[in-house]
Structure formats: C-alpha cells, structure tokens
Amino acid sequence: MNLSSPAAVTALLKKHHLRPRRRFGQNFLVDANTLAKIVQAGDVGPGDRVLEIGAGLGTLTRALAEAVGETGRVVSLEIDRGLLPALEETVGALPQVAVVPGDALALDWPAFLTAQFGDAPLKAVANIPYNITSPLLTALLAQRGRLSRIVLLVQKEVAQRLAAAPGTPDYGALTVFVQFHAAVETVGIVPGRVFLPAPDVDSAIVRLVPHATPPVSVADEAQLFAIVRAAFGQRRKSLLNALSGDPALGWTRERAAAALEKAGIDPQRRGESLSLAEFGKLAG
C-alpha cells in the first residue's frame, strides 16, 4: 500500500469510514520525498529504537520501520483510537512496530519509555498537531537524557521561533528554553500541498540534538526560565520594568536592578535583545 499517494489515503479513509479530525490536527502526509527527508533528519538506521508521536495512518511509521529493519523497534503513540483499525491494516503486520493508544501530554514519560524500550537510547520523530508543539517540546526535552535526536514536523513559523537569534521578531521565551536544552536546525520547508487535507500554512522539518550539558551553567534552571518568561511577558518594556513587574518572578525593583548590575546588563534593554548566555548571567 502506497500511503504517500493521495488516492490511496483517500481510499483508506473511506474504507474505514474516517475523516481527518480537526481537534487532533490531522493532516496526513502524502509525499515520499518529505518522508525520506524526515527519516534522514533523524539519522534513523538499522537497529535503532524510535518513538513516533502521532501514528496517523501509519505513513511515517512504515518509513521508520523500513529504516530500522527487523533488528530495530518503532513505538508509535496515537491518541485517536478511531484510527486503530486502519493502523492494524497498514502496520499491524510489521513485527518491529508497536502502536500504543495514548495521549503524549498525559504520559508518565519515564515509565512509558522504560516499559517500551528498556534502557536503550532513543530517537523521537513526529508529525505533530501544531497546537501541542510547545507542551510536547517541553515533555520531550525533559527526557533529553534518553533522546539522541528529536525530529519534528511543525508549522514553519514555529520552526522560525525555535531557531531565532536574539533581537529578531521570532525570538522569545520558547526559543531560549529550547536552545538551552538542544541544538536546533531547520532541515527543510514542507509546503501545505503535500498533506491531505492541505493546511493553510507551510511546515518545516526541525532537528533538535539535546546538549550533553547546557551551553550555559546556572545554579537553578527553574529560576532561569522564570526570568526568561518575565523578560518576554511584556516585550515592549525595559528589563528593569519587566522583571520587577512580574508577579510570578516576585522580584522587587531593587532586586531586579541589583541583578542586572551584577550581570553587566543595561536595565533599559529589552528581553528580546538578550542572548542565552546573558540570561544565564542574570540567573546567576
């Protein structure tokens, strides 16, 4: 079955009385070249252990299964139980594939990964719904000690945010969080026409390689990201006003001024101008 064929996917949906569900962000990939780029971006090869988030109709699942071969393993998490009969047809006969019903945002991740893969190192690959990108990235990066690669197909604008540089419009709290935990690279742009149904926006393949150790050293990561959120919470304000005016951070104006002085940062700068290294200095 050629699942990169729009006609084949349409026929499969009709056979199982399925329609793409907006609530799950279901846009099924129907392009062989994009599939190959995703597998290549993950450096997926024989014997690898791969976690896929969102099996869909099994299109990417089959490509991953072919890449890992009989000695590898692909565990595909799927929230929509209505797709399970179609997945049984498309990937059920592949011994290296296990489809697990479940919600990626409600998992006990350490327990799940251990149950499915033991202690083996993993790669995560996913064509994910755009509306869960941020929480899913947070969940995956929390398991960065287990993951050597994270490859995501995301909205192009999200990819631009993840790879943004300080001082650019796309640079924000999510940028700093992700770049603290991983090296980020946009591998390629994917037009909407290669999906069924076609979304109104283009997508991008993003590769994240988790850092063995963060590029900046801080005593308290939670404090670092509280500062980052405060700095970007009101982007047009100076750092002094943003940091002292954020209830969650809880800094007085005097404390914010002292921290900025100690870090050698002009209090009139805006958060969007600070590099990751400067945020690290500010966190102490």
LUMBA-60203 format. One line per 2 residues: their letters; for each residue y, x, z of N, C-alpha, C. Coordinates in steps of 0.2 Angstrom, whole numbers, plus 2048, in hexadecimal, padded with zeros to 3 digits. Example, Ala and Ser with C-alpha at 12.3 -4.5 7.8 and 13.67 -1.06 7.14 Angstrom:
// residues 2
as	7E4:842:827:7EA:83E:827:7F0:842:827; 7F5:840:823:7FB:844:824:800:840:827
// end
This chain:
// residues 284
mn	7FA:804:800:800:800:800:806:804:800; 80B:803:7FB:811:807:7FB:816:804:7FE
ls	817:806:804:81D:802:809:824:805:807; 824:80A:802:82B:80C:800:82D:808:7FA
sp	829:803:7F8:82B:7FE:7F3:82D:7F8:7F5; 833:7F6:7F3:836:7EF:7F6:832:7E9:7F4
aa	82F:7E9:7EE:82A:7E4:7ED:824:7E3:7F2; 821:7E9:7F3:81C:7E9:7F8:81E:7E7:7FF
vt	824:7E9:801:826:7E7:808:827:7E0:808; 82A:7DD:803:82C:7D6:802:825:7D2:802
al	820:7D4:7FF:81A:7D1:7FF:817:7D1:806; 817:7D7:809:814:7D7:810:818:7D2:815
lk	81E:7D2:814:822:7CE:819:820:7C6:817; 81F:7C5:811:81D:7BE:80F:816:7BC:811
kh	812:7C1:811:80B:7C0:813:80A:7BE:81A; 80E:7C2:81E:80E:7C1:825:813:7BC:828
hl	816:7B9:823:81B:7B4:825:821:7B7:82A; 823:7BC:828:828:7C0:82B:82F:7C0:828
rp	834:7C1:82C:83B:7C2:829:83E:7C7:82E; 842:7CC:82B:846:7D1:82F:84A:7CD:834
rr	849:7D0:83A:84D:7CC:840:853:7D0:842; 858:7CD:841:85F:7D0:843:85F:7D3:84A
rf	85C:7CF:84F:85D:7D1:856:859:7D8:857; 854:7DA:853:851:7E0:853:854:7E5:84E
gq	859:7E4:84B:85C:7E8:846:857:7EA:841; 853:7E6:83E:84E:7E7:839:850:7E8:832
nf	851:7EE:830:852:7F0:829:84D:7F5:827; 848:7F2:823:842:7F6:821:844:7FC:81C
lv	842:802:81D:843:807:818:83E:807:812; 841:807:80C:83D:806:806:83F:80C:801
da	83F:812:804:840:818:7FF:83C:81E:801; 838:820:7FD:833:826:7FE:837:82C:7FF
nt	83D:82D:7FC:840:833:7FD:843:834:804; 846:82E:806:849:82E:80D:843:82F:812
la	83D:82C:811:838:82D:816:836:835:816; 836:838:810:834:83F:810:839:843:814
ki	840:842:813:845:845:816:845:845:81E; 843:83F:820:842:83D:828:83C:842:82A
vq	837:842:827:831:846:829:833:84D:829; 836:84F:824:838:856:823:83D:858:829
ag	842:854:82A:847:855:830:843:856:836; 83E:852:838:83A:853:83E:835:859:83E
dv	835:85D:838:830:862:838:829:860:83A; 827:85A:838:821:857:83A:81B:85A:835
gp	816:85C:839:811:860:835:80A:85E:838; 805:861:836:7FE:860:838:7FD:861:840
gd	7FA:85D:843:7F9:85E:84A:7FE:85B:84F; 804:85A:84C:80A:858:850:809:851:854
rv	80C:850:85A:80C:84A:85D:813:847:85C; 814:841:85A:81A:83E:858:81B:837:85B
le	820:836:85E:822:82F:861:827:82C:85C; 825:826:859:829:822:855:82C:81C:859
ig	832:81B:858:835:815:85C:837:810:856; 833:80B:856:835:805:851:830:806:84B
ag	82A:804:84C:825:804:846:827:800:840; 82B:7FB:841:82C:7F7:83B:826:7F4:838
lg	825:7F5:832:81F:7F4:82E:81B:7F9:82D; 81C:7FF:830:818:805:830:819:80A:82A
tl	81F:809:827:821:80D:821:822:814:824; 826:816:828:827:81D:82B:821:81F:82F
tr	81D:81A:832:817:81C:836:812:81F:831; 811:81C:82C:80C:81F:827:80E:826:824
al	814:827:823:817:82D:821:816:832:826; 817:831:82D:816:835:832:80F:837:833
ae	80A:831:832:803:832:833:800:837:82E; 803:836:828:801:83B:823:803:842:824
av	809:843:827:80B:84A:828:807:84D:82E; 806:849:833:802:84C:839:7FB:84D:838
ge	7F8:849:833:7F1:84A:831:7EC:847:837; 7E6:848:836:7E1:846:83B:7E1:849:841
tg	7E4:84F:842:7E4:853:848:7EB:851:84C; 7EF:84D:849:7F5:84B:84D:7F5:844:850
rv	7FA:842:852:7FB:83B:855:802:839:855; 802:832:853:808:82F:852:808:828:856
vs	80C:828:85B:80D:822:85F:813:81E:85D; 812:818:85B:818:814:859:819:80E:85D
le	81F:80E:860:821:809:865:825:803:861; 823:7FD:862:826:7F8:85E:827:7F2:863
id	82D:7F0:863:82F:7EA:867:82E:7E3:865; 82D:7E3:85E:82C:7DC:85B:825:7DB:85A
rg	822:7D7:85F:81B:7D6:85E:819:7D2:858; 81E:7CE:855:81C:7CB:84F:81A:7CF:849
ll	81C:7D6:84A:81A:7DA:844:813:7DD:845; 810:7DC:84B:809:7DF:84C:804:7DE:847
pa	803:7D7:845:7FE:7D6:840:800:7DA:839; 806:7DB:837:807:7DF:831:806:7E6:832
le	808:7E8:838:806:7EF:83A:7FF:7F1:83A; 7FB:7EC:83C:7F3:7ED:83C:7F1:7EE:835
et	7F4:7EA:830:7F2:7EB:829:7F5:7F2:826; 7FB:7F4:828:7FD:7FA:825:7FB:801:828
vg	7FA:801:82F:7F8:807:832:7F2:806:837; 7EF:801:837:7EA:7FF:83C:7E4:804:83B
al	7E3:806:835:7DD:80A:833:7DE:811:834; 7E4:813:836:7E6:81A:836:7E4:81D:83D
pq	7DF:821:83E:7DC:823:845:7E2:827:849; 7E6:82A:846:7EB:82E:849:7F1:82A:84C
va	7F1:823:84A:7F7:81F:84C:7F5:81A:851; 7FA:81A:856:7F9:814:85B:800:810:85B
vv	7FF:80A:85A:805:806:85B:805:802:862; 80B:803:865:80B:801:86C:811:7FC:86C
pg	810:7F6:86E:815:7F1:86F:819:7F3:875; 820:7F2:874:824:7F4:87A:82B:7F5:878
da	830:7F5:87D:837:7F6:87C:839:7FD:87F; 83C:801:87A:83D:808:87C:843:808:881
la	847:803:882:84C:803:887:849:801:88E; 843:7FF:88E:840:7FC:895:83A:800:897
ld	839:806:894:833:80A:896:834:80F:89C; 82F:810:89F:82F:816:8A4:82D:81C:89F
wp	832:81F:89D:830:824:898:82B:82A:89A; 82C:82D:89F:827:832:8A1:820:82F:8A1
af	81F:82A:8A4:818:827:8A5:816:825:89E; 81A:822:89A:818:820:893:816:826:88F
lt	81A:82C:88F:818:831:88B:812:835:88D; 811:835:894:80B:838:897:805:834:895
aq	805:82E:895:800:82A:894:7FE:82A:88C; 803:82B:888:801:82B:881:800:832:87E
fg	803:837:881:802:83E:87E:800:843:883; 7FF:841:889:7FD:847:88E:803:84B:88F
da	802:852:88F:807:856:890:80A:85A:88A; 807:857:884:809:85B:87E:810:85A:87C
pl	813:85F:879:81A:85F:877:81A:859:871; 820:856:870:821:851:86C:827:851:867
ka	827:84D:862:82C:84C:85E:82E:845:85D; 834:843:85E:836:83C:85D:839:83A:857
va	837:835:853:83A:833:84D:83B:82C:84D; 840:829:84A:842:822:84B:847:820:846
ni	845:81A:843:84A:816:83F:84C:811:844; 852:811:847:854:80D:84D:859:808:84B
py	859:802:84F:85E:7FD:84E:865:801:851; 86A:7FF:84D:870:803:84E:873:801:855
ni	871:7FB:858:874:7F9:85E:871:7FC:864; 86C:800:863:869:803:869:869:80A:869
ts	86D:80D:864:86E:814:863:870:818:86A; 875:816:86D:877:81A:873:872:81A:879
pl	870:814:87B:86B:814:880:864:817:87E; 862:817:878:85C:81A:876:85D:822:876
lt	863:824:874:864:82B:874:864:82E:87B; 867:82A:880:867:82C:887:860:82C:88A
al	85C:827:888:855:827:88A:851:82D:887; 852:82F:881:84E:834:87E:850:83B:881
la	857:83C:881:859:842:884:857:843:88B; 856:83E:88F:854:83F:895:84D:842:896
qr	849:841:890:842:844:88F:842:84B:88B; 848:84E:88B:849:854:886:844:859:887
gr	842:85A:88E:83D:85F:88F:836:85E:88B; 835:858:889:82F:856:886:830:856:87E
ls	836:856:87C:837:855:875:83A:85B:871; 837:85D:86C:839:863:869:83E:861:863
ri	83D:85B:860:842:858:85B:843:851:85C; 849:84E:85B:84A:847:85B:84D:846:854
vl	84A:842:850:84D:840:849:84E:839:849; 854:837:848:856:830:848:85A:82E:842
lv	858:828:83F:85C:825:83A:861:820:83D; 867:822:83C:86C:81E:840:872:81C:83B
qk	876:818:83D:87C:816:839:880:81C:838; 883:81D:832:887:823:830:88C:825:835
ev	890:820:837:895:821:83C:893:823:842; 88D:821:844:88A:824:84B:889:82B:84A
aq	886:82D:844:884:834:843:88B:838:843; 890:836:840:896:839:840:899:83A:847
rl	898:836:84C:89A:836:853:896:83B:856; 88F:83C:855:88B:840:858:88C:848:857
aa	88E:849:850:890:850:84E:897:851:84E; 89B:84D:851:8A3:84E:850:8A5:854:854
ap	8AB:857:852:8AE:85D:855:8B4:85A:85A; 8B6:85E:85F:8BB:85C:863:8C2:85B:85E
gt	8C6:856:860:8CC:855:85D:8CB:850:857; 8C5:84E:855:8C4:849:84F:8C3:842:852
pd	8C5:83D:84E:8C4:836:850:8BD:834:852; 8B8:837:850:8B1:835:851:8AF:838:858
yg	8B2:83D:85A:8B0:841:861:8B1:83C:867; 8AC:83C:86B:8AD:837:871:8A8:839:876
al	8A7:835:87B:8A3:836:880:89B:837:87E; 899:833:879:892:834:877:891:83A:874
tv	896:83D:870:896:843:86D:894:849:872; 898:849:877:898:84E:87C:891:84D:880
fv	88F:847:881:889:846:885:883:849:880; 883:847:87A:87D:84A:876:87D:851:875
qf	883:854:873:884:85B:872:883:85F:878; 883:85C:87E:881:860:884:87A:861:884
ha	876:85C:882:86F:85C:882:86B:85F:87C; 86F:85F:876:86B:860:870:870:863:86B
av	86D:867:866:870:869:860:870:863:85B; 875:861:858:875:85B:854:877:85D:84D
et	873:85A:848:874:85C:841:873:855:83D; 877:854:839:876:84E:834:873:851:82E
vg	86D:84F:82D:868:851:827:86A:84E:820; 86C:848:820:86D:844:81A:870:83D:81B
iv	873:83B:816:876:834:816:871:830:812; 870:82A:815:86B:825:812:86F:81F:810
pg	870:81D:80A:873:817:808:870:810:80A; 874:80B:80B:871:805:80D:86C:802:808
rv	86C:803:802:868:800:7FD:861:802:7FD; 85F:807:802:858:809:802:854:805:808
fl	858:800:80B:855:7FC:810:854:7F5:80D; 84F:7F2:810:84E:7EB:80F:84E:7E7:815
pa	853:7E2:817:859:7E1:813:85E:7E7:813; 862:7E7:80E:867:7ED:80E:86D:7EC:813
pd	86E:7F0:818:874:7EF:81D:87A:7F0:819; 880:7EF:81C:886:7EF:819:889:7F6:81A
vd	885:7FB:81E:888:801:81F:883:807:81D; 885:80D:81C:880:812:81B:87D:815:821
sa	878:818:821:875:81C:826:875:823:825; 872:827:82B:872:82E:82A:86B:830:82E
iv	868:835:82C:863:838:82F:866:83E:834; 865:83D:83A:867:842:83F:862:845:843
rl	862:84C:843:85D:850:847:860:853:84D; 85D:852:853:85F:855:859:85A:859:85B
vp	85C:860:85D:857:864:860:859:866:867; 856:863:86C:858:864:873:859:86B:875
ha	85E:86C:879:85F:873:87B:85A:875:881; 858:87B:881:853:87D:886:857:87E:88D
tp	85E:880:88C:862:87F:892:869:87D:88F; 86D:879:892:873:876:890:878:87C:88E
pv	87C:87B:889:881:880:887:886:882:88C; 887:87D:890:88C:87F:896:888:87D:89C
sv	88A:881:8A1:887:881:8A8:88B:87D:8AD; 889:877:8B0:88D:874:8B5:888:872:8BB
ad	88C:872:8C0:888:871:8C7:885:869:8C7; 889:865:8C4:887:85E:8C4:888:85A:8BE
ea	882:859:8BA:883:856:8B4:886:84F:8B4; 884:84B:8B9:887:844:8BA:88F:844:8BB
ql	891:849:8BE:898:84A:8BF:89B:84C:8B8; 898:850:8B5:89B:852:8AE:89C:84C:8AA
fa	897:848:8A9:897:842:8A5:89C:83C:8A8; 89D:83C:8AE:8A2:838:8B1:8A9:83A:8AF
iv	8AA:840:8AF:8B0:843:8AC:8B1:842:8A5; 8AC:842:8A1:8AC:841:89A:8AE:83A:899
ra	8AA:835:89C:8AC:82E:89B:8B3:82C:89D; 8B5:82F:8A2:8BC:82E:8A4:8C1:831:89F
af	8C0:836:89D:8C4:83A:898:8C5:835:891; 8BF:832:88F:8BF:82E:889:8C0:827:88B
gq	8C1:825:891:8C1:81E:892:8C8:81B:890; 8CD:81F:890:8D4:81D:88D:8D6:823:889
rr	8D4:823:883:8D5:829:87F:8DC:82B:87E; 8E1:826:87E:8E8:828:87D:8EB:82B:883
ks	8E8:82B:888:8EB:82D:88E:8EA:835:88F; 8EF:838:893:8EE:83F:894:8E8:840:899
ll	8E5:846:899:8DF:847:89E:8E1:845:8A5; 8E7:847:8A7:8E9:846:8AE:8E9:83F:8AF
na	8EC:83B:8AB:8EC:834:8AC:8E5:830:8AC; 8E1:833:8A7:8DA:830:8A5:8D6:831:8AB
ls	8D6:837:8AE:8D1:839:8B3:8D3:836:8BA; 8DA:836:8BB:8DC:833:8C1:8DC:82B:8C1
gd	8DB:828:8BB:8DC:821:8BB:8D5:81E:8BA; 8CF:822:8BA:8C9:81F:8B9:8C5:81D:8C0
pa	8C4:817:8C1:8C1:815:8C8:8BA:818:8C9; 8B6:818:8C3:8AF:81B:8C4:8AF:822:8C6
lg	8B4:826:8C3:8B4:82D:8C5:8B7:82E:8CC; 8BC:82A:8CE:8BF:82A:8D5:8C3:830:8D7
wt	8C6:833:8D2:8CA:839:8D3:8D2:836:8D5; 8D5:839:8DA:8DC:838:8DB:8E0:83D:8D5
re	8E6:83B:8D5:8EA:83F:8D0:8EA:846:8D2; 8EB:848:8D9:8EB:84E:8DB:8E4:852:8D9
ra	8DF:84F:8DA:8D8:852:8D9:8D8:853:8D1; 8DA:84F:8CD:8D9:850:8C6:8DE:856:8C4
aa	8E4:856:8C7:8E8:85B:8C5:8E5:862:8C7; 8E2:862:8CD:8DF:869:8D0:8DA:86B:8CB
al	8D5:866:8C9:8D0:868:8C5:8D2:86A:8BE; 8D7:867:8BB:8D9:869:8B5:8DC:870:8B5
ek	8E0:872:8BB:8E3:878:8BC:8DE:87D:8BC; 8D9:87C:8C0:8D3:881:8C1:8D0:882:8BB
ag	8CF:87D:8B7:8CB:87E:8B0:8D0:881:8AB; 8D6:882:8AC:8DB:885:8A7:8DD:880:8A2
id	8DD:87A:8A3:8DE:875:89E:8E4:871:89F; 8E8:871:89A:8EF:86D:89A:8ED:866:89C
pq	8F0:863:8A1:8EF:85C:8A3:8F2:857:89E; 8F6:859:89A:8F9:854:895:8F4:854:88F
rr	8EF:858:88E:8EA:857:889:8E7:851:889; 8E4:84F:884:8DF:849:884:8D8:84B:884
ge	8D4:846:886:8CD:848:887:8CA:84A:880; 8CC:846:87B:8C9:848:874:8CA:84F:872
sl	8CE:852:875:8D0:859:873:8CC:85E:876; 8C8:85D:87B:8C4:861:87F:8BD:863:87C
sl	8BB:869:87C:8B5:86B:87A:8B0:86A:880; 8A9:86A:87E:8A4:869:883:8A5:86F:888
ae	8A7:875:886:8A7:87A:88B:8AD:879:890; 8B3:876:88D:8B8:874:892:8B6:86F:896
fg	8B3:86A:894:8B0:865:899:8AC:868:89E; 8A8:86D:89C:8A4:870:8A1:8A8:874:8A7
kl	8AD:877:8A4:8B2:87A:8A9:8B5:875:8AE; 8B7:86F:8AB:8BA:86A:8AF:8B5:867:8B4
ag	8AF:867:8B3:8AA:864:8B7:8A8:86A:8BD; 8AA:870:8BB:8A8:875:8C0:8A1:877:8C1
// end
